[in-house]
Amino acid sequence: MKSDPKFDDALTLDPGDWTEFRAVAHAAIDDATDRIRTLRDGPVWQPMPEDVRAAFSGPVPSGPQSLREVYEQVATQVIPHAMGNVHPRFWAWYMGAGDLAGALADFLAGVDGSNLGVGDTAASLVDQQVTRWIREMMRFPEGASGALVSGGTMANIIGLTAARNAMAGIDLRKHGLAQMERPLAFYASDQVHSCHHKAMNLLGLGANALRHIPTDDGYRIDVRALRDAIAADRKSGIKPACVIATAGSTNTGSVDDLNAIADLCARERIWMHVDGCIGALIAIAPRNAHLVDGIERADSLALDLHKWLHAPFDVGCVLMRDRARHRSTFAENAEYLQPATRGLAAGEFLHDFTLETSRGFRALKVWMMLKHHGVEMFGRLIDQNIYQARYLTGLVEAEPSLELMAPTATSVVCFRFNPGGSTEDALRALNTELLLRLQESGLCVHSDTTLRGRYCLRVAFCNHRTRPSDIDELAAAVLLLGNELLQASRSIP
């Protein structure tokens, strides 16, 4: 058969010049290695100049450009304006600092190109081994299941979907929510992450299905109030379905009493889900594992591996005690995806445990990092971050012009500059400006929050590059800049 002269059947995306590609790739690796090696010498974050910002507003490219020119734009316009979470003095929100072995793994995973939704491949076995390792690290029982997902939000949604289906009293996959005899209620502390509000929406339950239970002075859920809320719902004909316990709240790092909640859920015969996206991995920390005692009793657990395992974004994990329940919640049959005993389709279908049929090779970076560093190293780094939080807490408590805003439960410190004599509105304005000035200076990056109506600075230690001297610099900078801003405000007529 003759080829159609209108088409070029030799087209490909492979390099036309393999030597040139190799040279650019080697330069990129060298630059990345040098960047990480010299991080401390540069700013944490810096505002983007307008000319750089304008460079990202051009039209779609219709023709080719050399890889070297493309990489040059990445090196000069993208990399210098990164978030900065790899820097030793980045303490905003809660995210890991990355790792070169994990970054290399992402490159290798991209070259491998496997789709882990289906297929009898080594990539699929790596994925399954990683979820088994995470199960062992979290002390979940043999036979429990796990799935790697994009992050904590998706991990929580998968866990809560299984909880909803398990507690509905009917086959929701067949009959739908409209056929439920009683509405379901979910319970969480008033410190619960906003992803759970998204989950209520996506699960068709509505915001009112999530009961916000008050917390104590340590921002932990009040178990007595939780018990009373469950009893009140039962009395009114609402079915208590799930308690969402928090192992590391976003605001303060607080950890609910997991054993007390597990006992209550067992008595009430309701699902226990743990949002451990911040604190679950404390379970591998030799000095602080006791802080999350009881986490292994959960029916489902969400955790982030791009936080305290420092895997490059993105990768989260959901664990489920009941493997059959996990699979039955998400597995679907399709004539074009039939399991087999031989050939490529002989492997386990990993998409049966998540919402995604297409699944990237996220597991490789976790696998390589755990093998390269060992679990013990990550546990010691978690202990180090918790110690650093206590160290900053001591500096705050020793300085009259600084005010600790919440107990330091794990690795989050909430405080503010407050020399006295200012209203809450004035303190909010003062500390907001202080936060922004420090970020713009490039010295350090931390975030903020509001605790029971009071604004404060929030420093989250989830960085394996931070040293005590960095914390000393932070405290000194807050005091210096705070006093400068205070004097400037008092000089304004």
N, C-alpha and C positions, 0 to 999 in steps of 0.2 A: 504494500500500500504506500502510495506516495505521500510525503508530508505536505501540509498546507503551506504554501509559500508566504502566506500572510502572517504566520506565527513562527517565532523562533523557539524551537524546542530545546535549546541549550541554555535557556534562562535559569539562573540560580541566585540565591542570596549569599552563597559562599564567597569568600574573598577572591578578587581577581589577582591579588598579589599577596600570597601567604606570608612572605617575608615582611611586608609592610604591616600586615595585621599583627604579626608576632612582635614587631618593634613597638607598636602603639600599646599593645597589651602589657608588655614588659614595663613600659614607661608608666602606665596607669598603676601597676602594682607597686613600683618603686615610689611613686608619688604618694600613694595611699599609706604605705609603710612609713615614709618620712613624716607624713601628716600626723599619724598616731603617735610616733616617737617624740614629736615636738609640740604636742597639743598644749602643754602648759605654757608655752611661750606666746600663744596667741589669745585673742579674745574668745570668751565663751560663745557670744552671739554678737552680731553687729547689724545695725540698720542697713537696708539695701539702698544704694544710690539710685537715683531716678533713671540714669542711663542704663544701669544693669536691669532694672525692672522693665524698662522699655524693650529690652532685647527679647523678652518673652511674649511680646504682643504681635509678632510678625505672622504672615500667612503660612499656610501649610506648604512645605517644600515640595515642588513638583519634580525636581530633578535631583541627581545625586550630588553628594559632597564628600570629600575625602574623610576617612575615619579620623585621621590626625586633626583635621580642622574641627570636626565635631567634638572630639575629646578636648581640644583646646578651649572650647566654650564651656564644657563641663568643668574643667580645671580652674578657669578664671571667673566664671559667673555663677556656677551652681555650688560647688564645694565650699567656697568662702562664705556662703550665706545659708549654711545648714542650720538646723535647729540648735545644735550644740550639745546634745545630750551625751556625746562621747567625751566631752571635756570634764576634767576633774572637778570643776566648780559649777557643774550643772546639777541643780537640786529641785527643778520645777516638776509639778505634777507627779508622775511616778513612772519612770521608764528606765530601762537598763542602759548601760554605757557601751554596749556592743563588744565585739571580740573579733580579732583578725582571722582566727580559725573559722569562726562562723561566717564571716564575710567571704572567705575563700570557698566555703561549702556552698554558699548561695550561687557563686559563679559555676561551680561544678554541677550543682543541681540544674542550673539553666542549660548547661551544655548537655547534660543527660536528657533533659526534655521530657521525662516521663510524666504522664497523667496518672495520678495515684487513685483515681476513682475506681478503676478495675485493673486487673492484669497480674499475672504470675511473674513478678519482676523482683530483682534485688531491692529496688526502691521501695516496693510495698513491704518487704520483709524488714527493711530499716525502719519504716514507719511503725510497723507493729511492734518491733523491739523497743522503740522509743516509748510508745504508750505503756508497754509493760514495765519499763524502767520507771516511768513517772508513777505508775500504780504502786510499785514497790517503795518508792521514795515517800509516797503519801500513806503508806501502810494500809492500802485498800486490799481486800481479800483476793486470794487466787480465784480467777474466773471473772473478776470485774472487767469491764470494758473501758476503752478510751478512744478518743479521736482527737486529732490535731486540727485546729481551726485557725481562723485569722487572728483571734485575740479573745480577750475576756468577755466582750459583749456577746459574741457569737457563742462562746462556751456557756455563758449563763442562759442564753435563749434556748440552747439545745437541752440543757438540764431542766429548765422550767417547762419546756414542751413535753418532755417525758413525764414530769410531775403532773401536769394538767391531764394528760391522757390516762395516766395510772389512776388518778383520783376522780375522774369524771363519772364513774359508775356505769358508763355505756361505752360502746365502741365508737369513739369520736371520729375515727377515720372513715367509718361507714355512715354514721348518722349526723355528725356535726353538732355544734354547740347548741343549736336550737332545740335539740331533743333531750338535753339534760334536765332532770327533774328539779335540781336545785342549783343555784349559782355557786361558784367556787370562790373561796377567799384565800388569798396569799398574805403572809405576814412578814414584815421586815422592820428594822429599826428606822428611826428618823434620819439616820446617817447612811441609808442605803444608796448605792450608786445609781445614777440616772438611767443606766442601761436597763434596769428592771422596770422602769416606767415604759421604755420602748417595748420591752417584752410583753407587758400587759396589753399594749396596743396591738402588737403583731399576733398575739395568741387569741385575739378577739374577746378578751375578758374585760377590757376597759380599765381606766385609771382607778375607779372606785373599788376594784377587786383587790387592790394592794393596800393593806392596812399598815399605816405607819405607827409603830409602837414607840413610845417615849424611851429615852435613854437616861442612864444615871450620870453622876458627875464625871465618870470616866468615859462617857459616850458609848457605853455598852448597852445593849438592849435590856430593858427591864423585864426579866423573865416572869415576874408576878403579873405585870400588866399584860404580857403576852398571853399568859394562861387565862386571864380574865376576858381578853378579847376573843379568844377561841370559844370560851364558854358562852359568851354573849351571842356570837354568830350561830352556834348550834341551837341556842334557844329560839332564835329568830328564823330558823329554817334555812340558814346558809351553811354550806358544807365547807369546813376548814380543810384546805387541800395541802398547803405547803408552808413551811417556815423557811425564810431565806436568812440564814445566819451569815454574819460578816466576820471574816478572818482578815482583819486589816482594813479599816474604813479609809476611804479616800481623804476625808477631812483631817483626821487625827491619827490614823493608824491603829485605832482601837480594835480589840478582838472580843467578840461576844463570848459568853460562857458556853462553849460548844458542848460540853458534857451535859450541862443542865438542859440545853435545848434538845439534845439527843434523847435524854430521858423523857422530856415532855412529849416529843414527837412519838416516841415508842408507846407511851401511855395513851395518847390520843389517836394513834394509828394514822398519822399523817406524814407526808413526805418531808424529809430534811434535805434542803439544798444549801450548800456553803459557797458563798462568793469569796473565794480565796485568791482573787487576782492580785492583791497586794501581799497578803501575808501567808498564804498556804505553804510556801517553800521554807518558812521558818521551821517546818517539820524536819528539815535536814540540817539545821544549825545545832551543833553540839551543846552550846551553852543556853540556847533559848527555845529549843524545841517544845518545852513544856508550855509555852505561851499558846500553842495551838492544840493542846491535848483535846482529844475528842473529834478531831477533823476526820479521822478514819472511820467514824460511825455514820457519816453522811450517806444519803442515798445517791446524791450527785454532788460533784465538786467542779467548780470552774477555777482555772488558774492560768496565769500568763507566764510564758517562758521567755518573753522578751522584756521581762522585768528582772527578777533576781537570778535568772540563768543567763541574762545578758545576751541572749540570741538576737541577731539583727532582726529588725521588724520585717515581717510580722509572723508570730506563731503563738497560739494559745492552745489550751488543752481542756477537754471535759472528760471526767471520769464518771462511770456509772456502776453502782454496786450490782445491779441486775442486768447482765449482758443481754438476756433475751428481751427484756423490756426496752432496753436501749435500741436494739435492732428493730423490734416491731414498731417502734415509733416512727422510724424514718425509711425503712426498706420498701421499695416499690418494685414490681415486676414489669419488665419490658421485653418484648420479643427480640429486640436488637441487643439486649444485654442479658444473655442467658448463661448461667454458670455451667462449667464443664469440668470434667475430671482430667482432661489432657489439654495441652495447648495453652495459648496465652490467657484464655479466660478461666483457667483452672485455679487461679489464686483467689483469696478472699476479696469480696467486693467492699472496699472501704467506704464507698459512698453510701452504703446501707446504714452508716452510723452518723451521718451528718446531712445537712441540707444541700451540700454541693456534690454534683456529679463530677465536675472537673475539680481536681485537687492537685495543687502543686507539690513539689518535693520539699516541703518545709522541714521534714524530719531530718534531712541530712545535716543541717547546721547543728541541731541539738545533739544528734548522734556523734558528730565529730568533736564537738565541744566537750561532751561528757567523757568521751574516750581520751581526749587530749589532756583535759585538766583533772578529771575525776570528780565524783560527787562531793568528796570531803572538802575540796578546795572551795566549791560553791557554798557549802555550809559555813565554812570559816569566814568567807566574805560577808555572808549575811550577819553573822555575829559581829563582824567589824563595823558594819553599817549601824547596827543597833547600838553598839558602843559609841559611835560617833554622834548619834542622836542624843545620848545621855551626856556626852561631853559638851555639846552645844547647850543642852538644858542647864548644865552647871554654870556655864558662862552667863546665860541669861539670868539665872537666879542670883548670881553674884553681883549683877550690875543694876543699881537702883533705877536707871533710865530705861531698862528693858523689862517687859512684862510677859510672863509665861501665860498663855491663853488656854491651855489644856494640858492634862497630864500626858507625859511622853510614854506611850504604851509600847511602841515598837521602834520604828525608825523615822517617824514624822514629828517635827517640832513646830508648834504654832506659837508665835510670840509677836510682839510689836514694840516699836519705839514709843515710850510713854513716860516722859519726865514728870508728868503731873500737871494739873491745872488746865487741861484742855477738854473740850466736849467730845462726845463720840464722833460727831460730824467732822470736827477739826482733826481728830486722830485718824479718821479714815482718809481724809485728804492728804495729811502729812505722810502717812505710811504708803499710800498709793504712789505719791510722787517719789518717795524714797525707793520703792520697788522699781519703778520705771527708770530712774536715774542709774541705779546699779545695773540693770539689764543693758541700758544703752551705753554704759561705760565699758562693757565687755568684761568687767571684773568677775561677776558671778550672775547666775540666773536662778531665782527661786520664784515661787508662785504666791498666790494669796487665796484667802477664803474668808467666809463670815461665819462665826460660831455664835449661835443664839443672839444674833443681832449685832455682834461686835466684830469689826473688821480686823484682820491680822495677817501677818506674813507667815508663809508656810514653807518650811524647808524639808524636803523629802530625800533621805539618804538611800539611794539605790544606785550607787556608783562605785565601781571597784578601783577607780583611780584617785578618789578623794583621800587626802591626808589631813592630820590634825592641824597643820599649818594653814590649810585652806579654810578651815573652820575659824581659826583665829582671825584670818583676814576678813571673813564675813562679819564677825562680831564687831571688829574694829571699824569696818566700813559703815555698818549700820549706825554705830554711835557717832562717827565723824559726820556723815552726811545728815543724819537726823538732827544733830545740833546745828549744823549749817542752815538747814531748811527751817528749823524752828526760829533761829535768829532772824532769818530773812523775813519770815512771816510777821514777826513782832515789830520789824522796822517799817512795815507798810502802814501808812496812816489810816 
